[in-house]
């Protein structure tokens, strides 16, 4: 009886641990996506409407080419900001 109770306690603890880890990964991913979206909105809206890029569908290479061109046109982005925006656009508006 005690062994069966101990097994139930251990299994319950493992399930709670697995649930906690899964929830944390999901929360982190949501925060990353939200941060990328805000960065896109902040940086890209300085020069044009956000409807323009949102109406397009591109591959990751296509978005990379477009963001690189925007940087050449004077868009002030660090390499990590550009990568985050490209990642966001690829996920949300990819082909």
Secondary structure, DSSP 4 states (H G I P E B T S, - for coil): -HHHHHHHHHHHHHHHHHHHHHHHHHHHHHHHHHHHHHHHHHHHTTTS-HHHHHT--B-HHHHHHHHHHHHHTT----HHHHHHHHHHHHHHHB-
